[in-house]
Amino acid sequence: MGREIEEEQVGYTVEQLVGLNRYNPDILPDLENHVNDQVSSQIYSLDANLCLLRLYQFEPEKMSSQIVARILIKALMAMPAPDFSLCLFLIPERVQMEEQFKTLIVLSHYLETGRFHQFWDEAAKNRHIVEAVPGFEQAIQSYAIHVLSLTYQKVPRTVLAEAINREGLSLDKFLEHQVATSGWAIEKGSQGRGQLIALPRNEFNDPNSKKNIADSVPLEHITRIFPILS
């Protein structure tokens, strides 16, 4: 029976396998290989990863700690999406108590609470874990910028440097790129103190960017409400 299923699966994409055989343990090797593909090719498939973690629940003796760690790192890289919590929910508590998973949970907490200085310090102590997945640093830097853009119109250079873990010439080159491609601007701080980085305005850091409700609701929708209210 297993051989027949294996033959039928030839030519299917991982997404099709997940859709057709979501609870079939025979697809475990394919899903594990796909996790490694996600790492090497810097792609991401949350649905396939969640499917693999569910299958591990039914086949705990087949669980690979290395694969699970890679899934969690990829989930961290997807923040602000809640993927890390979704994945962690499917991992047994006894597995979560392993040192590498305790570290990833701590890193997740630091990111969720915007404690970037602590995050980068902890990540530096555990490079052997996080550097196993290419693109990790860049993904977290993008998340940090996202968080800052929700709060700041103009962020002090020192705050940005701490959040993205860059300084000196590396930070200068990063800012130069952002000014050229993302609409950032560099300004002098008050009384000539340091630099301020002007971020693009959005509905979160600029109240004036929020549309008035009356402007966002079509007139015909409003006229339909009046008879109901009366």
N, CA and C atoms as a LAMMPS dump frame, in Angstrom:
ITEM: TIMESTEP
0
ITEM: NUMBER OF ATOMS
690
ITEM: BOX BOUNDS ff ff ff
-5.0000000000000000e+02 5.0000000000000000e+02
-5.0000000000000000e+02 5.0000000000000000e+02
-5.0000000000000000e+02 5.0000000000000000e+02
ITEM: ATOMS id mol type element x y z
1 1 1 N 0.841 -1.211 0
2 1 2 C 0 0 0
3 1 3 C 0.868 1.25 0
4 2 1 N 1.899 1.27 0.861
5 2 2 C 2.786 2.422 0.933
6 2 3 C 3.498 2.649 -0.388
7 3 1 N 3.862 1.51 -1.066
8 3 2 C 4.554 1.616 -2.346
9 3 3 C 3.645 2.237 -3.398
10 4 1 N 2.341 1.865 -3.355
11 4 2 C 1.384 2.404 -4.314
12 4 3 C 1.228 3.901 -4.129
13 5 1 N 1.149 4.332 -2.873
14 5 2 C 0.997 5.759 -2.578
15 5 3 C 2.225 6.512 -3.047
16 6 1 N 3.412 5.899 -2.808
17 6 2 C 4.657 6.55 -3.199
18 6 3 C 4.683 6.756 -4.712
19 7 1 N 4.238 5.739 -5.468
20 7 2 C 4.233 5.85 -6.92
21 7 3 C 3.241 6.901 -7.388
22 8 1 N 2.098 6.984 -6.704
23 8 2 C 1.094 7.96 -7.082
24 8 3 C 1.578 9.385 -6.838
25 9 1 N 2.495 9.557 -5.88
26 9 2 C 2.929 10.892 -5.496
27 9 3 C 3.976 11.469 -6.438
28 10 1 N 4.538 10.62 -7.304
29 10 2 C 5.554 11.098 -8.229
30 10 3 C 4.963 12.196 -9.117
31 11 1 N 5.643 13.342 -9.163
32 11 2 C 5.181 14.435 -10.006
33 11 3 C 4.325 15.456 -9.28
34 12 1 N 3.888 15.134 -8.065
35 12 2 C 3.09 16.085 -7.298
36 12 3 C 3.988 17.135 -6.651
37 13 1 N 3.498 18.366 -6.557
38 13 2 C 4.199 19.382 -5.786
39 13 3 C 3.923 19.127 -4.307
40 14 1 N 4.715 19.769 -3.447
41 14 2 C 4.501 19.617 -2.008
42 14 3 C 3.119 20.121 -1.624
43 15 1 N 2.698 21.225 -2.23
44 15 2 C 1.389 21.777 -1.918
45 15 3 C 0.278 20.783 -2.265
46 16 1 N 0.433 20.087 -3.398
47 16 2 C -0.566 19.091 -3.784
48 16 3 C -0.551 17.897 -2.844
49 17 1 N 0.643 17.484 -2.42
50 17 2 C 0.741 16.375 -1.465
51 17 3 C 0.044 16.716 -0.16
52 18 1 N 0.259 17.953 0.301
53 18 2 C -0.37 18.386 1.549
54 18 3 C -1.883 18.388 1.391
55 19 1 N -2.354 18.839 0.244
56 19 2 C -3.794 18.893 0.014
57 19 3 C -4.427 17.524 -0.099
58 20 1 N -3.701 16.575 -0.699
59 20 2 C -4.261 15.248 -0.948
60 20 3 C -4.037 14.28 0.205
61 21 1 N -2.917 14.411 0.902
62 21 2 C -2.535 13.418 1.917
63 21 3 C -2.11 14.066 3.226
64 22 1 N -2.857 15.048 3.664
65 22 2 C -2.466 15.849 4.825
66 22 3 C -2.13 15.006 6.048
67 23 1 N -2.817 13.881 6.253
68 23 2 C -2.593 13.077 7.454
69 23 3 C -1.93 11.74 7.134
70 24 1 N -1.265 11.673 5.983
71 24 2 C -0.598 10.448 5.583
72 24 3 C 0.878 10.523 5.97
73 25 1 N 1.322 9.682 6.904
74 25 2 C 2.724 9.755 7.358
75 25 3 C 3.736 9.433 6.259
76 26 1 N 3.276 8.84 5.155
77 26 2 C 4.202 8.509 4.069
78 26 3 C 4.792 9.748 3.404
79 27 1 N 4.157 10.918 3.624
80 27 2 C 4.689 12.133 2.987
81 27 3 C 5.692 12.853 3.897
82 28 1 N 5.982 12.275 5.058
83 28 2 C 6.949 12.896 5.987
84 28 3 C 8.297 13.205 5.321
85 29 1 N 8.901 12.256 4.613
86 29 2 C 10.203 12.565 3.984
87 29 3 C 10.118 13.718 2.987
88 30 1 N 9.011 13.784 2.244
89 30 2 C 8.852 14.878 1.282
90 30 3 C 8.764 16.221 1.989
91 31 1 N 8.031 16.251 3.087
92 31 2 C 7.87 17.508 3.826
93 31 3 C 9.174 17.919 4.498
94 32 1 N 9.927 16.946 5.002
95 32 2 C 11.222 17.271 5.605
96 32 3 C 12.194 17.805 4.549
97 33 1 N 12.188 17.18 3.377
98 33 2 C 13.042 17.67 2.291
99 33 3 C 12.631 19.083 1.881
100 34 1 N 11.33 19.339 1.948
101 34 2 C 10.834 20.665 1.569
102 34 3 C 11.302 21.729 2.564
103 35 1 N 11.4 21.373 3.844
104 35 2 C 11.931 22.309 4.838
105 35 3 C 13.368 22.674 4.473
106 36 1 N 14.153 21.675 4.109
107 36 2 C 15.541 21.943 3.708
108 36 3 C 15.595 22.776 2.43
109 37 1 N 14.648 22.539 1.533
110 37 2 C 14.568 23.352 0.315
111 37 3 C 14.248 24.806 0.654
112 38 1 N 13.361 24.994 1.628
113 38 2 C 13.009 26.35 2.049
114 38 3 C 14.233 27.087 2.577
115 39 1 N 15.087 26.356 3.273
116 39 2 C 16.299 26.958 3.83
117 39 3 C 17.285 27.297 2.721
118 40 1 N 17.54 26.348 1.841
119 40 2 C 18.558 26.553 0.808
120 40 3 C 18.108 27.537 -0.27
121 41 1 N 16.807 27.555 -0.569
122 41 2 C 16.293 28.411 -1.643
123 41 3 C 15.675 29.706 -1.123
124 42 1 N 15.629 29.856 0.21
125 42 2 C 15.051 31.04 0.852
126 42 3 C 13.615 31.281 0.383
127 43 1 N 12.825 30.185 0.425
128 43 2 C 11.386 30.277 0.188
129 43 3 C 10.699 29.911 1.497
130 44 1 N 9.369 29.932 1.496
131 44 2 C 8.669 29.679 2.754
132 44 3 C 7.294 29.105 2.475
133 45 1 N 6.93 28.063 3.235
134 45 2 C 5.626 27.425 3.086
135 45 3 C 5.091 27.049 4.461
136 46 1 N 4.332 27.95 5.043
137 46 2 C 3.793 27.71 6.391
138 46 3 C 2.876 26.499 6.405
139 47 1 N 2.008 26.361 5.413
140 47 2 C 1.037 25.269 5.408
141 47 3 C 1.737 23.911 5.421
142 48 1 N 2.772 23.769 4.6
143 48 2 C 3.514 22.503 4.569
144 48 3 C 4.218 22.243 5.899
145 49 1 N 4.75 23.295 6.515
146 49 2 C 5.446 23.137 7.801
147 49 3 C 4.485 22.751 8.913
148 50 1 N 3.304 23.362 8.922
149 50 2 C 2.306 22.996 9.93
150 50 3 C 1.852 21.557 9.737
151 51 1 N 1.712 21.151 8.487
152 51 2 C 1.326 19.773 8.191
153 51 3 C 2.375 18.805 8.732
154 52 1 N 3.646 19.125 8.539
155 52 2 C 4.723 18.27 9.034
156 52 3 C 4.699 18.182 10.555
157 53 1 N 4.502 19.306 11.219
158 53 2 C 4.464 19.294 12.689
159 53 3 C 3.281 18.471 13.196
160 54 1 N 2.148 18.503 12.49
161 54 2 C 0.996 17.678 12.89
162 54 3 C 1.325 16.196 12.723
163 55 1 N 1.991 15.862 11.641
164 55 2 C 2.362 14.457 11.43
165 55 3 C 3.348 13.984 12.488
166 56 1 N 4.238 14.864 12.911
167 56 2 C 5.165 14.512 13.99
168 56 3 C 4.397 14.169 15.277
169 57 1 N 3.251 14.804 15.479
170 57 2 C 2.456 14.493 16.668
171 57 3 C 1.983 13.047 16.65
172 58 1 N 1.681 12.549 15.443
173 58 2 C 1.226 11.164 15.304
174 58 3 C 2.387 10.179 15.231
175 59 1 N 3.563 10.68 14.823
176 59 2 C 4.747 9.831 14.677
177 59 3 C 5.922 10.465 15.437
178 60 1 N 5.813 10.599 16.776
179 60 2 C 6.841 11.321 17.547
180 60 3 C 8.233 10.72 17.426
181 61 1 N 8.32 9.417 17.181
182 61 2 C 9.627 8.777 17.072
183 61 3 C 10.365 9.191 15.794
184 62 1 N 9.643 9.761 14.848
185 62 2 C 10.251 10.202 13.589
186 62 3 C 10.617 11.688 13.596
187 63 1 N 10.323 12.378 14.707
188 63 2 C 10.569 13.819 14.766
189 63 3 C 12.058 14.13 14.681
190 64 1 N 12.396 15.088 13.824
191 64 2 C 13.772 15.557 13.689
192 64 3 C 13.897 16.925 14.352
193 65 1 N 14.727 16.995 15.394
194 65 2 C 14.91 18.271 16.091
195 65 3 C 15.488 19.33 15.166
196 66 1 N 16.366 18.923 14.269
197 66 2 C 16.959 19.879 13.338
198 66 3 C 15.906 20.47 12.416
199 67 1 N 15.007 19.631 11.92
200 67 2 C 13.94 20.114 11.032
201 67 3 C 13.005 21.04 11.788
202 68 1 N 12.633 20.668 13.001
203 68 2 C 11.729 21.501 13.798
204 68 3 C 12.365 22.856 14.079
205 69 1 N 13.65 22.855 14.405
206 69 2 C 14.349 24.123 14.658
207 69 3 C 14.332 25.003 13.425
208 70 1 N 14.54 24.416 12.258
209 70 2 C 14.524 25.203 11.02
210 70 3 C 13.131 25.775 10.746
211 71 1 N 12.108 24.988 11.05
212 71 2 C 10.735 25.481 10.882
213 71 3 C 10.5 26.691 11.77
214 72 1 N 10.94 26.623 13.014
215 72 2 C 10.717 27.728 13.949
216 72 3 C 11.518 28.969 13.547
217 73 1 N 12.724 28.765 13.047
218 73 2 C 13.521 29.917 12.606
219 73 3 C 12.852 30.589 11.413
220 74 1 N 12.369 29.787 10.466
221 74 2 C 11.654 30.354 9.317
222 74 3 C 10.39 31.09 9.779
223 75 1 N 9.746 30.579 10.806
224 75 2 C 8.55 31.238 11.348
225 75 3 C 8.913 32.576 11.991
226 76 1 N 10.037 32.627 12.698
227 76 2 C 10.505 33.893 13.26
228 76 3 C 10.755 34.915 12.155
229 77 1 N 11.298 34.447 11.053
230 77 2 C 11.611 35.327 9.935
231 77 3 C 10.359 35.881 9.268
232 78 1 N 9.21 35.25 9.533
233 78 2 C 7.947 35.698 8.921
234 78 3 C 7.228 36.75 9.761
235 79 1 N 7.781 37.112 10.908
236 79 2 C 7.121 38.127 11.731
237 79 3 C 6.984 39.429 10.939
238 80 1 N 5.844 40.142 11.147
239 80 2 C 4.895 40.096 12.264
240 80 3 C 3.773 39.064 12.155
241 81 1 N 3.791 38.2 11.148
242 81 2 C 2.798 37.126 11.086
243 81 3 C 2.94 36.23 12.329
244 82 1 N 1.835 35.647 12.804
245 82 2 C 1.869 34.856 14.05
246 82 3 C 2.335 33.418 13.837
247 83 1 N 3.142 33.169 12.812
248 83 2 C 3.518 31.81 12.435
249 83 3 C 4.254 31.062 13.542
250 84 1 N 5.108 31.776 14.288
251 84 2 C 5.887 31.116 15.334
252 84 3 C 4.965 30.489 16.378
253 85 1 N 3.959 31.237 16.814
254 85 2 C 3.02 30.717 17.813
255 85 3 C 2.22 29.546 17.256
256 86 1 N 1.836 29.625 15.979
257 86 2 C 1.088 28.536 15.353
258 86 3 C 1.922 27.259 15.329
259 87 1 N 3.192 27.392 15.005
260 87 2 C 4.074 26.228 14.964
261 87 3 C 4.354 25.691 16.369
262 88 1 N 4.616 26.588 17.293
263 88 2 C 4.966 26.181 18.66
264 88 3 C 3.823 25.397 19.303
265 89 1 N 2.596 25.767 18.966
266 89 2 C 1.42 25.094 19.528
267 89 3 C 1.407 23.605 19.185
268 90 1 N 2.041 23.244 18.061
269 90 2 C 2.028 21.858 17.61
270 90 3 C 3.25 21.063 18.078
271 91 1 N 4.125 21.71 18.83
272 91 2 C 5.349 21.049 19.298
273 91 3 C 5.18 20.642 20.758
274 92 1 N 5.371 19.372 21.098
275 92 2 C 5.182 18.913 22.482
276 92 3 C 6.039 19.7 23.47
277 93 1 N 5.525 19.869 24.658
278 93 2 C 6.229 20.66 25.679
279 93 3 C 7.59 20.071 26.02
280 94 1 N 7.681 18.752 26.028
281 94 2 C 8.968 18.111 26.342
282 94 3 C 10.021 18.478 25.297
283 95 1 N 9.597 18.66 24.048
284 95 2 C 10.528 19.053 22.991
285 95 3 C 10.899 20.523 23.15
286 96 1 N 9.92 21.329 23.524
287 96 2 C 10.184 22.755 23.727
288 96 3 C 11.216 22.999 24.814
289 97 1 N 11.392 22.047 25.704
290 97 2 C 12.34 22.209 26.797
291 97 3 C 13.779 21.964 26.369
292 98 1 N 13.987 21.492 25.141
293 98 2 C 15.359 21.345 24.642
294 98 3 C 15.987 22.73 24.511
295 99 1 N 17.28 22.804 24.726
296 99 2 C 17.963 24.087 24.833
297 99 3 C 17.775 24.972 23.604
298 100 1 N 17.883 24.404 22.415
299 100 2 C 17.77 25.226 21.214
300 100 3 C 16.365 25.81 21.054
301 101 1 N 15.36 25.055 21.491
302 101 2 C 13.994 25.56 21.382
303 101 3 C 13.692 26.604 22.461
304 102 1 N 14.27 26.416 23.633
305 102 2 C 14.136 27.439 24.681
306 102 3 C 14.746 28.749 24.21
307 103 1 N 15.862 28.665 23.509
308 103 2 C 16.508 29.866 22.966
309 103 3 C 15.621 30.547 21.943
310 104 1 N 15.031 29.778 21.037
311 104 2 C 14.17 30.354 20.003
312 104 3 C 12.92 30.986 20.613
313 105 1 N 12.407 30.399 21.669
314 105 2 C 11.24 30.971 22.348
315 105 3 C 11.607 32.307 22.988
316 106 1 N 12.78 32.392 23.583
317 106 2 C 13.259 33.656 24.164
318 106 3 C 13.415 34.714 23.068
319 107 1 N 14.011 34.325 21.945
320 107 2 C 14.184 35.263 20.838
321 107 3 C 12.833 35.764 20.336
322 108 1 N 11.87 34.869 20.257
323 108 2 C 10.525 35.263 19.83
324 108 3 C 9.921 36.283 20.782
325 109 1 N 10.111 36.067 22.07
326 109 2 C 9.575 36.994 23.071
327 109 3 C 10.207 38.376 22.927
328 110 1 N 11.501 38.417 22.71
329 110 2 C 12.176 39.704 22.54
330 110 3 C 11.638 40.44 21.31
331 111 1 N 11.401 39.714 20.234
332 111 2 C 10.89 40.354 19.02
333 111 3 C 9.463 40.854 19.222
334 112 1 N 8.647 40.047 19.85
335 112 2 C 7.243 40.425 20.062
336 112 3 C 7.119 41.661 20.942
337 113 1 N 8.073 41.865 21.831
338 113 2 C 8.029 43.008 22.754
339 113 3 C 8.934 44.15 22.3
340 114 1 N 9.511 44.024 21.101
341 114 2 C 10.326 45.108 20.561
342 114 3 C 11.626 45.342 21.308
343 115 1 N 12.141 44.331 21.976
344 115 2 C 13.396 44.472 22.729
345 115 3 C 14.545 44.001 21.847
346 116 1 N 14.863 44.826 20.864
347 116 2 C 15.793 44.41 19.815
348 116 3 C 17.229 44.293 20.318
349 117 1 N 17.617 45.151 21.241
350 117 2 C 18.981 45.06 21.77
351 117 3 C 19.196 43.701 22.425
352 118 1 N 18.24 43.281 23.252
353 118 2 C 18.351 41.975 23.905
354 118 3 C 18.298 40.849 22.875
355 119 1 N 17.462 41.044 21.847
356 119 2 C 17.354 40.022 20.811
357 119 3 C 18.695 39.784 20.129
358 120 1 N 19.327 40.867 19.668
359 120 2 C 20.59 40.696 18.939
360 120 3 C 21.69 40.138 19.835
361 121 1 N 21.675 40.514 21.118
362 121 2 C 22.659 39.956 22.054
363 121 3 C 22.477 38.445 22.183
364 122 1 N 21.214 38.021 22.343
365 122 2 C 20.923 36.594 22.502
366 122 3 C 21.221 35.835 21.211
367 123 1 N 20.897 36.443 20.072
368 123 2 C 21.172 35.794 18.784
369 123 3 C 22.675 35.612 18.578
370 124 1 N 23.456 36.603 19.014
371 124 2 C 24.915 36.516 18.863
372 124 3 C 25.49 35.367 19.679
373 125 1 N 24.869 35.075 20.806
374 125 2 C 25.334 33.981 21.653
375 125 3 C 24.963 32.615 21.075
376 126 1 N 24.038 32.628 20.135
377 126 2 C 23.519 31.364 19.594
378 126 3 C 23.578 31.348 18.069
379 127 1 N 24.682 31.837 17.542
380 127 2 C 24.838 31.905 16.083
381 127 3 C 24.719 30.522 15.44
382 128 1 N 25.155 29.492 16.148
383 128 2 C 25.111 28.141 15.581
384 128 3 C 23.678 27.696 15.306
385 129 1 N 22.711 28.338 15.965
386 129 2 C 21.304 27.994 15.745
387 129 3 C 20.711 28.822 14.615
388 130 1 N 20.821 30.145 14.734
389 130 2 C 20.114 31.024 13.797
390 130 3 C 20.802 31.143 12.445
391 131 1 N 22.127 30.998 12.42
392 131 2 C 22.836 31.152 11.155
393 131 3 C 22.732 29.907 10.279
394 132 1 N 22.025 28.896 10.778
395 132 2 C 21.779 27.708 9.957
396 132 3 C 20.784 28.007 8.847
397 133 1 N 20.067 29.135 8.962
398 133 2 C 19.063 29.512 7.963
399 133 3 C 19.479 30.826 7.312
400 134 1 N 19.867 30.812 6.033
401 134 2 C 20.271 32.037 5.34
402 134 3 C 19.136 33.06 5.305
403 135 1 N 19.519 34.334 5.402
404 135 2 C 18.539 35.402 5.329
405 135 3 C 17.911 35.784 6.658
406 136 1 N 18.344 35.108 7.737
407 136 2 C 17.739 35.352 9.041
408 136 3 C 17.923 36.807 9.484
409 137 1 N 19.142 37.293 9.418
410 137 2 C 19.428 38.652 9.885
411 137 3 C 18.64 39.689 9.089
412 138 1 N 18.609 39.539 7.782
413 138 2 C 17.898 40.507 6.941
414 138 3 C 16.393 40.497 7.227
415 139 1 N 15.834 39.31 7.468
416 139 2 C 14.4 39.209 7.757
417 139 3 C 14.06 39.913 9.066
418 140 1 N 14.9 39.735 10.078
419 140 2 C 14.645 40.375 11.369
420 140 3 C 14.837 41.884 11.266
421 141 1 N 15.797 42.312 10.491
422 141 2 C 15.977 43.751 10.276
423 141 3 C 14.742 44.362 9.626
424 142 1 N 14.164 43.662 8.675
425 142 2 C 12.937 44.148 8.032
426 142 3 C 11.799 44.24 9.035
427 143 1 N 11.71 43.251 9.916
428 143 2 C 10.673 43.293 10.95
429 143 3 C 10.9 44.464 11.9
430 144 1 N 12.146 44.694 12.288
431 144 2 C 12.464 45.806 13.194
432 144 3 C 12.072 47.14 12.562
433 145 1 N 12.363 47.297 11.277
434 145 2 C 11.988 48.528 10.578
435 145 3 C 10.47 48.669 10.532
436 146 1 N 9.795 47.558 10.326
437 146 2 C 8.323 47.582 10.339
438 146 3 C 7.802 48.09 11.686
439 147 1 N 8.371 47.587 12.771
440 147 2 C 7.939 48.009 14.108
441 147 3 C 8.206 49.5 14.322
442 148 1 N 9.392 49.954 13.934
443 148 2 C 9.732 51.371 14.097
444 148 3 C 8.794 52.259 13.276
445 149 1 N 8.431 51.794 12.081
446 149 2 C 7.577 52.608 11.208
447 149 3 C 6.162 52.746 11.751
448 150 1 N 5.778 51.861 12.674
449 150 2 C 4.455 51.973 13.292
450 150 3 C 4.423 53.085 14.338
451 151 1 N 5.592 53.483 14.808
452 151 2 C 5.695 54.429 15.921
453 151 3 C 6.295 55.766 15.517
454 152 1 N 7.326 55.719 14.709
455 152 2 C 8.102 56.921 14.414
456 152 3 C 7.814 57.475 13.022
457 153 1 N 7.762 58.814 12.953
458 153 2 C 7.912 59.491 11.671
459 153 3 C 9.394 59.781 11.447
460 154 1 N 10.06 60.124 12.548
461 154 2 C 11.5 60.379 12.503
462 154 3 C 12.152 59.634 13.659
463 155 1 N 13.039 58.718 13.327
464 155 2 C 13.662 57.892 14.349
465 155 3 C 15.126 58.296 14.506
466 156 1 N 15.605 58.472 15.731
467 156 2 C 17.023 58.777 15.943
468 156 3 C 17.911 57.68 15.364
469 157 1 N 19.003 58.078 14.79
470 157 2 C 19.93 57.116 14.191
471 157 3 C 20.341 56.049 15.2
472 158 1 N 20.559 56.452 16.451
473 158 2 C 21.001 55.5 17.47
474 158 3 C 19.934 54.427 17.732
475 159 1 N 18.668 54.829 17.692
476 159 2 C 17.576 53.875 17.917
477 159 3 C 17.499 52.887 16.756
478 160 1 N 17.611 53.406 15.534
479 160 2 C 17.593 52.536 14.358
480 160 3 C 18.774 51.578 14.382
481 161 1 N 19.958 52.093 14.724
482 161 2 C 21.165 51.261 14.751
483 161 3 C 20.992 50.085 15.705
484 162 1 N 20.409 50.336 16.869
485 162 2 C 20.198 49.277 17.854
486 162 3 C 19.177 48.27 17.359
487 163 1 N 18.119 48.764 16.7
488 163 2 C 17.035 47.887 16.259
489 163 3 C 17.468 46.934 15.159
490 164 1 N 18.33 47.4 14.245
491 164 2 C 18.726 46.548 13.122
492 164 3 C 20.15 46.001 13.275
493 165 1 N 20.792 46.319 14.383
494 165 2 C 22.108 45.78 14.701
495 165 3 C 23.158 46.154 13.651
496 166 1 N 23.153 47.434 13.279
497 166 2 C 24.169 47.943 12.349
498 166 3 C 24.725 49.242 12.891
499 167 1 N 25.961 49.512 12.558
500 167 2 C 26.57 50.758 12.988
501 167 3 C 27.702 51.125 12.036
502 168 1 N 28.196 52.337 12.174
503 168 2 C 29.342 52.775 11.376
504 168 3 C 29.084 52.757 9.888
505 169 1 N 30.077 52.295 9.141
506 169 2 C 29.996 52.28 7.685
507 169 3 C 28.874 51.369 7.192
508 170 1 N 28.649 50.26 7.876
509 170 2 C 27.574 49.34 7.491
510 170 3 C 26.219 50.034 7.556
511 171 1 N 26.007 50.815 8.615
512 171 2 C 24.748 51.551 8.752
513 171 3 C 24.652 52.647 7.699
514 172 1 N 25.769 53.314 7.42
515 172 2 C 25.772 54.367 6.394
516 172 3 C 25.329 53.806 5.041
517 173 1 N 25.877 52.662 4.669
518 173 2 C 25.521 52.05 3.387
519 173 3 C 24.061 51.615 3.371
520 174 1 N 23.594 51.098 4.505
521 174 2 C 22.197 50.68 4.601
522 174 3 C 21.272 51.884 4.421
523 175 1 N 21.602 52.995 5.09
524 175 2 C 20.781 54.205 4.975
525 175 3 C 20.807 54.76 3.56
526 176 1 N 21.968 54.719 2.953
527 176 2 C 22.094 55.205 1.574
528 176 3 C 21.164 54.426 0.645
529 177 1 N 21.116 53.123 0.846
530 177 2 C 20.243 52.278 0.027
531 177 3 C 18.771 52.601 0.286
532 178 1 N 18.399 52.773 1.561
533 178 2 C 17.001 53.05 1.903
534 178 3 C 16.561 54.415 1.379
535 179 1 N 17.454 55.394 1.417
536 179 2 C 17.138 56.724 0.884
537 179 3 C 16.887 56.632 -0.618
538 180 1 N 17.665 55.818 -1.294
539 180 2 C 17.556 55.706 -2.751
540 180 3 C 16.357 54.88 -3.195
541 181 1 N 15.934 53.92 -2.359
542 181 2 C 14.911 52.966 -2.82
543 181 3 C 13.596 53 -2.052
544 182 1 N 13.609 53.514 -0.828
545 182 2 C 12.415 53.369 0.016
546 182 3 C 11.836 54.681 0.526
547 183 1 N 12.32 55.812 0.015
548 183 2 C 11.735 57.089 0.398
549 183 3 C 12.147 57.596 1.765
550 184 1 N 13.256 57.076 2.307
551 184 2 C 13.753 57.582 3.571
552 184 3 C 14.496 58.9 3.339
553 185 1 N 14.667 59.662 4.406
554 185 2 C 15.451 60.898 4.331
555 185 3 C 16.251 61.03 5.616
556 186 1 N 17.414 61.653 5.515
557 186 2 C 18.284 61.861 6.674
558 186 3 C 18.295 63.335 7.022
559 187 1 N 17.99 63.64 8.281
560 187 2 C 17.932 65.025 8.743
561 187 3 C 18.845 65.201 9.946
562 188 1 N 19.233 66.446 10.21
563 188 2 C 20.012 66.756 11.402
564 188 3 C 19.084 66.841 12.601
565 189 1 N 19.566 66.341 13.727
566 189 2 C 18.78 66.424 14.945
567 189 3 C 18.725 67.846 15.467
568 190 1 N 17.865 68.094 16.439
569 190 2 C 17.748 69.429 17.016
570 190 3 C 19.064 69.856 17.625
571 191 1 N 19.416 71.114 17.415
572 191 2 C 20.666 71.677 17.92
573 191 3 C 21.887 70.908 17.402
574 192 1 N 21.731 70.338 16.229
575 192 2 C 22.842 69.644 15.597
576 192 3 C 23.254 68.35 16.25
577 193 1 N 22.376 67.789 17.089
578 193 2 C 22.712 66.555 17.806
579 193 3 C 22.306 65.328 16.987
580 194 1 N 23.289 64.641 16.472
581 194 2 C 23.037 63.388 15.78
582 194 3 C 22.2 63.535 14.525
583 195 1 N 21.68 62.408 14.068
584 195 2 C 20.843 62.379 12.875
585 195 3 C 19.47 61.833 13.199
586 196 1 N 18.496 62.287 12.44
587 196 2 C 17.149 61.731 12.485
588 196 3 C 16.869 61.096 11.136
589 197 1 N 16.267 59.925 11.159
590 197 2 C 15.914 59.236 9.927
591 197 3 C 14.414 59.387 9.729
592 198 1 N 14.029 60.125 8.673
593 198 2 C 12.609 60.337 8.374
594 198 3 C 12.092 59.137 7.599
595 199 1 N 11.118 58.445 8.179
596 199 2 C 10.527 57.266 7.55
597 199 3 C 9.276 57.669 6.764
598 200 1 N 8.918 56.906 5.76
599 200 2 C 7.683 57.205 5.019
600 200 3 C 6.482 57.217 5.956
601 201 1 N 5.595 58.134 5.738
602 201 2 C 4.416 58.238 6.604
603 201 3 C 3.386 57.177 6.234
604 202 1 N 2.692 56.709 7.252
605 202 2 C 1.638 55.723 7.046
606 202 3 C 0.522 55.981 8.055
607 203 1 N -0.52 55.19 8
608 203 2 C -1.684 55.433 8.847
609 203 3 C -1.403 55.21 10.325
610 204 1 N -0.271 54.575 10.632
611 204 2 C 0.046 54.303 12.027
612 204 3 C 0.909 55.397 12.648
613 205 1 N 1.871 55.92 11.892
614 205 2 C 2.748 56.946 12.475
615 205 3 C 2.301 58.362 12.141
616 206 1 N 1.233 58.487 11.345
617 206 2 C 0.743 59.811 10.966
618 206 3 C -0.781 59.814 10.953
619 207 1 N -1.4 60.404 11.992
620 207 2 C -2.87 60.434 12.057
621 207 3 C -3.511 61.04 10.822
622 208 1 N -2.829 61.98 10.188
623 208 2 C -3.398 62.634 9.016
624 208 3 C -3.487 61.705 7.815
625 209 1 N -2.782 60.567 7.889
626 209 2 C -2.825 59.622 6.779
627 209 3 C -4.052 58.727 6.84
628 210 1 N -4.721 58.727 7.989
629 210 2 C -5.913 57.901 8.126
630 210 3 C -7.077 58.545 7.383
631 211 1 N -7.748 57.741 6.625
632 211 2 C -8.891 58.262 5.891
633 211 3 C -10.057 58.501 6.826
634 212 1 N -10.766 59.561 6.566
635 212 2 C -12.004 59.805 7.289
636 212 3 C -12.999 58.718 6.922
637 213 1 N -13.708 58.216 7.919
638 213 2 C -14.647 57.125 7.671
639 213 3 C -15.648 57.494 6.591
640 214 1 N -16.105 58.741 6.63
641 214 2 C -17.08 59.176 5.635
642 214 3 C -16.508 59.122 4.228
643 215 1 N -15.176 59.307 4.118
644 215 2 C -14.543 59.253 2.813
645 215 3 C -14.369 57.826 2.326
646 216 1 N -14.298 56.895 3.259
647 216 2 C -14.01 55.521 2.882
648 216 3 C -15.277 54.694 2.672
649 217 1 N -16.446 55.209 3.089
650 217 2 C -17.696 54.485 2.923
651 217 3 C -18.468 55.083 1.749
652 218 1 N -18.758 54.305 0.718
653 218 2 C -19.491 54.825 -0.427
654 218 3 C -20.838 55.391 -0.023
655 219 1 N -21.275 56.441 -0.714
656 219 2 C -22.525 57.126 -0.386
657 219 3 C -23.705 56.178 -0.433
658 220 1 N -23.7 55.242 -1.412
659 220 2 C -24.854 54.344 -1.522
660 220 3 C -24.99 53.436 -0.312
661 221 1 N -23.848 53.132 0.343
662 221 2 C -23.907 52.315 1.557
663 221 3 C -24.543 53.103 2.692
664 222 1 N -24.226 54.389 2.765
665 222 2 C -24.793 55.233 3.823
666 222 3 C -26.3 55.374 3.642
667 223 1 N -26.743 55.574 2.39
668 223 2 C -28.178 55.753 2.134
669 223 3 C -28.956 54.486 2.455
670 224 1 N -28.299 53.32 2.363
671 224 2 C -28.976 52.075 2.714
672 224 3 C -29.139 51.951 4.219
673 225 1 N -28.231 52.582 4.984
674 225 2 C -28.287 52.471 6.44
675 225 3 C -29.434 53.295 7.016
676 226 1 N -29.727 54.459 6.417
677 226 2 C -30.743 55.359 6.976
678 226 3 C -32.103 54.689 7.166
679 227 1 N -32.617 53.945 6.177
680 227 2 C -33.915 53.299 6.397
681 227 3 C -33.908 52.305 7.55
682 228 1 N -32.748 51.634 7.734
683 228 2 C -32.654 50.669 8.832
684 228 3 C -32.7 51.382 10.17
685 229 1 N -31.978 52.523 10.264
686 229 2 C -31.956 53.271 11.517
687 229 3 C -33.32 53.877 11.843
688 230 1 N -34.063 54.227 10.823
689 230 2 C -35.374 54.844 11.055
690 230 3 C -36.438 53.805 11.355
